[in-house]
């Protein structure tokens, strides 16, 4: 009988423990409840005037820019490269020792005189059948070969002379008279800077605004502004960046080649558009999204963007005037999750900062 009571008592204790455990878990679950709302800041979408222009980075290039090299190897016997001087096209800048070539030229000229006399004598004999045609042809061929040798020697002598290919400004002289040079030796640089070129790249979406002769505004580091005209653009879009390379020309402007500048291109008239802060945009692999607050919940919507300004991004579709756009805590808001709005601002507050 005692064994039966013990078993009954043990069963009763286990049941009580199980009921208490279930009750505690239920209480904990009730205590946890739904997750707390995400605290966010929002901005009320509104219309703002958009200056429909884009600003990109650019670099100044000389209209013409070369390194001066000698085509021939040898010792410099003449060097006329004043540092930073302006020179005219065709000016002789350097000469390489050509003594051997000049001697070869003199020798060929003497041989030519003898060969021409022999050819003239045989030509007279041929007229009276005093010599056969083959002998005359050999003499004539000798004259022509010597003339070709003279042309070759003159071409080699020309390679020992370095001339300015265009009018421009010399850089710094890199060698001294008497130095031995090869075709790899840099004598100096020569740049034509009365006309400058500005290279820049624009996104593919703006390719329609690029036209030959279109004016763009160039802003230098000192905030001085110049007007340049587009002269050409690459026919192929860069597959890595999706940009198009464009070139504009500047006339009679004192900027150093290699300078960094800002290029502003007008893309059309000013318009009224919805603007949201840049940090409100959630980039995706295939689209762009933002989070709206509707009835206390977060709603993720796809949007199309346009012009980017200093205070925000133009939204062309996906957002209406008056919508509450989440600008902080965007990474913590899940679809249909509860949100608590901490502060509400208008786009005008950002524009007037």
C-alpha positions in Angstrom: 0.0 0.0 0.0 2.9 2.4 0.8 4.4 1.7 -2.6 1.2 2.8 -4.3 1.1 6.0 -2.3 4.7 6.8 -3.2 4.0 6.3 -6.9 0.9 8.5 -6.7 2.8 11.2 -4.8 5.7 11.1 -7.3 3.2 11.4 -10.3 1.5 14.4 -8.6 4.8 16.2 -8.1 5.8 15.7 -11.8 2.4 17.0 -13.0 2.7 20.1 -10.8 6.2 20.8 -12.1 5.0 20.5 -15.7 2.0 22.8 -15.1 4.2 25.4 -13.4 6.8 25.3 -16.3 4.1 25.8 -18.9 2.6 28.6 -16.9 6.0 30.4 -16.7 6.6 30.0 -20.4 3.2 31.4 -21.2 3.9 34.3 -18.9 7.3 35.0 -20.5 5.7 34.9 -24.0 3.0 37.3 -22.9 5.6 39.6 -21.4 7.7 39.6 -24.6 4.8 40.7 -26.9 5.4 42.3 -30.3 8.8 43.9 -31.2 9.1 47.6 -30.3 8.6 50.0 -33.2 11.6 51.3 -35.1 12.4 54.9 -34.3 12.8 56.9 -37.5 13.0 60.5 -38.7 10.9 61.5 -41.7 10.8 64.2 -44.2 7.6 65.4 -46.0 8.1 65.1 -49.8 7.6 68.4 -51.5 8.3 70.1 -54.8 11.5 72.1 -55.2 13.0 73.9 -58.2 15.7 71.8 -59.8 18.5 73.4 -61.7 18.7 70.9 -64.6 22.4 70.8 -65.0 25.1 68.4 -64.1 28.6 69.0 -62.6 31.4 66.6 -63.3 35.2 66.5 -62.8 37.5 67.3 -65.7 41.2 67.7 -66.5 43.0 70.3 -68.6 45.2 69.1 -71.4 47.5 71.0 -73.8 46.2 71.2 -77.4 49.5 69.5 -78.5 51.9 67.8 -76.1 55.0 65.8 -77.0 58.3 64.6 -75.7 61.2 65.6 -77.9 63.4 62.7 -78.9 66.2 62.2 -81.5 65.5 59.5 -84.1 69.3 58.8 -84.3 71.7 57.8 -81.6 74.9 59.7 -81.0 76.6 62.6 -79.3 74.8 66.0 -79.0 76.9 68.6 -80.9 74.2 71.3 -80.8 71.4 72.0 -78.2 69.0 74.9 -78.5 66.4 74.2 -75.8 66.0 77.3 -73.4 63.9 76.3 -70.4 60.3 77.4 -70.8 60.9 79.4 -74.0 58.4 79.8 -76.7 59.6 78.5 -80.1 58.3 78.5 -83.6 57.5 75.5 -85.7 60.6 74.3 -87.6 63.2 75.7 -85.2 66.3 73.5 -84.9 66.5 72.4 -81.3 69.3 69.8 -81.4 71.8 68.1 -83.7 73.6 64.7 -83.3 77.1 64.2 -84.5 76.8 63.3 -88.3 80.4 63.5 -89.4 80.4 59.9 -90.8 77.2 60.5 -92.7 78.5 63.7 -94.1 81.7 61.9 -95.3 79.6 59.2 -96.8 77.5 61.9 -98.6 80.6 63.5 -100.1 81.9 60.2 -101.3 78.6 59.3 -102.9 78.5 62.7 -104.7 82.0 62.1 -106.2 81.0 58.7 -107.3 77.8 60.1 -108.9 79.8 62.6 -111.0 82.0 59.8 -112.4 79.1 57.6 -113.0 77.1 60.3 -114.8 80.1 61.1 -117.1 80.4 57.4 -118.0 76.7 57.1 -118.6 76.8 60.2 -120.9 79.7 58.8 -122.9 78.1 55.4 -123.4 74.8 57.1 -124.4 76.6 58.8 -127.3 78.3 55.6 -128.4 75.0 53.8 -128.2 73.5 56.3 -130.6 76.1 55.3 -133.3 76.0 51.6 -132.3 79.5 51.9 -130.8 78.4 50.0 -127.6 75.7 47.4 -126.9 72.5 48.2 -125.0 73.5 46.0 -122.0 76.7 48.1 -121.3 74.7 51.3 -121.3 72.0 49.9 -119.1 74.7 48.9 -116.5 76.1 52.4 -116.5 72.6 54.0 -116.1 71.8 51.6 -113.3 75.0 52.6 -111.5 73.9 56.3 -111.7 70.5 55.5 -110.3 71.9 53.4 -107.4 74.3 56.2 -106.4 71.4 58.7 -106.4 69.4 56.3 -104.2 72.4 56.1 -101.8 72.6 59.9 -101.6 68.9 60.1 -100.8 69.3 57.5 -98.0 72.3 59.3 -96.5 70.3 62.6 -96.6 67.4 60.9 -94.8 69.8 59.6 -92.1 71.3 63.1 -91.7 67.8 64.5 -91.3 67.2 62.1 -88.4 70.2 63.6 -86.6 68.4 67.0 -86.5 65.6 67.6 -84.0 63.1 70.4 -85.1 60.1 71.8 -83.4 57.0 70.2 -85.0 54.7 73.0 -84.0 54.8 76.4 -82.3 54.7 76.0 -78.5 56.3 76.3 -75.1 59.3 74.2 -74.1 59.5 72.5 -70.8 62.7 71.9 -68.8 65.8 70.8 -70.7 66.8 67.3 -69.6 70.3 66.9 -71.2 73.4 69.0 -71.8 75.5 69.4 -75.0 78.0 66.6 -75.5 75.7 64.0 -73.9 75.2 60.7 -75.7 71.6 60.1 -76.6 69.4 57.4 -78.1 65.9 57.4 -79.5 64.7 56.7 -75.9 66.4 59.8 -74.5 64.0 62.7 -73.6 65.5 66.1 -74.6 62.5 68.1 -73.2 58.8 68.5 -73.6 56.9 70.8 -76.0 53.3 72.0 -75.4 50.9 74.1 -77.3 48.8 75.9 -74.8 47.2 78.9 -76.6 44.4 76.4 -77.1 43.6 74.0 -74.2 41.4 70.9 -74.1 39.3 69.7 -71.2 38.5 66.0 -70.9 35.6 64.9 -68.8 33.1 62.0 -68.6 29.3 62.1 -68.2 26.8 59.3 -67.4 25.2 57.6 -70.3 21.7 58.9 -69.4 22.9 62.4 -70.4 24.3 61.5 -73.9 21.5 63.5 -75.6 22.7 66.8 -74.2 26.2 66.3 -75.8 26.5 68.1 -79.1 29.4 69.6 -81.0 29.6 73.3 -80.3 27.6 73.2 -77.0 29.0 75.5 -74.4 30.0 74.3 -70.9 31.2 76.2 -67.9 34.7 75.4 -66.6 35.5 76.3 -62.9 39.1 76.3 -61.9 40.5 75.7 -58.3 40.4 79.5 -57.6 36.7 79.6 -58.6 37.5 81.5 -61.8 35.0 80.5 -64.5 35.5 80.1 -68.2 33.4 79.1 -71.2 34.5 76.1 -73.3 32.9 74.5 -76.3 32.5 70.8 -76.9 34.5 69.6 -79.9 34.1 65.8 -79.8 33.0 62.8 -77.7 33.9 59.1 -77.8 31.6 57.0 -79.9 31.8 54.1 -77.4 30.5 54.1 -73.9 32.9 52.9 -71.2 31.5 49.4 -70.2 33.1 49.6 -66.8 31.7 52.9 -65.7 28.8 53.5 -68.1 30.2 57.0 -68.9 30.9 58.8 -72.1 34.2 60.6 -72.5 33.8 64.2 -73.8 36.3 66.8 -74.9 35.9 70.6 -74.9 38.2 73.4 -76.1 39.3 76.6 -74.3 40.8 79.5 -76.2 43.4 81.9 -74.8 43.0 80.8 -71.1 45.8 80.8 -68.7 45.4 77.3 -67.1 48.2 74.8 -66.6 47.8 71.5 -68.4 47.0 68.8 -65.9 44.9 71.1 -63.7 41.8 69.7 -62.1 38.5 71.6 -62.9 34.8 71.3 -62.5 32.6 71.1 -65.7 29.0 72.2 -65.6 26.7 71.2 -68.4 23.2 72.6 -68.9 20.8 69.7 -69.4 17.6 71.8 -69.9 15.4 74.4 -68.2 14.7 74.6 -64.5 11.9 72.4 -63.4 9.8 71.7 -60.2 10.4 68.2 -58.9 10.2 66.1 -55.7 13.5 66.1 -53.9 14.5 63.7 -51.1 17.9 63.5 -49.2 20.5 61.2 -50.6 20.6 59.0 -47.5 16.9 58.1 -48.0 17.8 56.1 -51.1 18.4 52.4 -50.7 20.4 51.2 -53.7 19.7 47.8 -55.1 21.3 45.6 -57.8 18.4 46.3 -60.2 16.6 49.3 -58.7 16.4 52.0 -56.1 14.0 52.1 -53.1 12.9 54.3 -50.3 10.7 53.7 -47.2 7.4 55.5 -46.7 5.5 55.7 -43.4 1.8 54.9 -43.9 -0.6 54.3 -41.0 2.3 53.8 -38.6 4.0 51.1 -40.7 7.0 51.1 -43.0 6.4 50.5 -46.7 9.3 49.9 -49.1 8.6 51.3 -52.6 10.7 51.4 -55.8 11.6 54.8 -57.2 13.2 56.4 -60.3 15.8 59.1 -59.7 16.9 62.0 -61.8 19.1 65.0 -61.2 21.4 64.9 -58.2 21.9 68.2 -56.3 23.9 69.4 -53.3 21.0 68.8 -51.0 19.2 65.8 -52.4 18.1 63.6 -55.3 15.2 64.2 -57.7 12.5 61.5 -57.6 10.8 61.2 -61.0 8.4 58.3 -60.0 7.3 56.3 -56.9 6.7 59.2 -54.4 3.9 61.7 -54.2 3.8 65.2 -52.7 3.0 64.9 -49.0 4.4 61.4 -48.5 6.5 60.7 -45.4 9.9 59.5 -46.4 12.1 57.8 -43.9 15.6 59.5 -43.7 17.1 57.8 -40.7 16.9 54.2 -39.5 16.2 53.1 -43.0 18.3 49.9 -42.6 16.2 48.7 -39.6 12.8 49.1 -41.1 11.2 45.9 -42.4 8.2 45.7 -44.7 5.0 46.4 -42.8 6.9 46.8 -39.5 5.8 49.3 -36.9 7.7 52.6 -36.8 7.7 55.5 -34.4 8.3 58.9 -35.9 10.8 60.9 -33.8 10.9 64.1 -35.9 9.2 65.5 -39.1 11.0 67.9 -41.4 10.3 69.5 -44.8 12.7 69.5 -47.8 12.9 73.3 -47.4 14.7 72.8 -44.1 17.6 71.1 -46.0 17.6 73.6 -48.9 17.9 76.6 -46.6 20.7 75.2 -44.5 
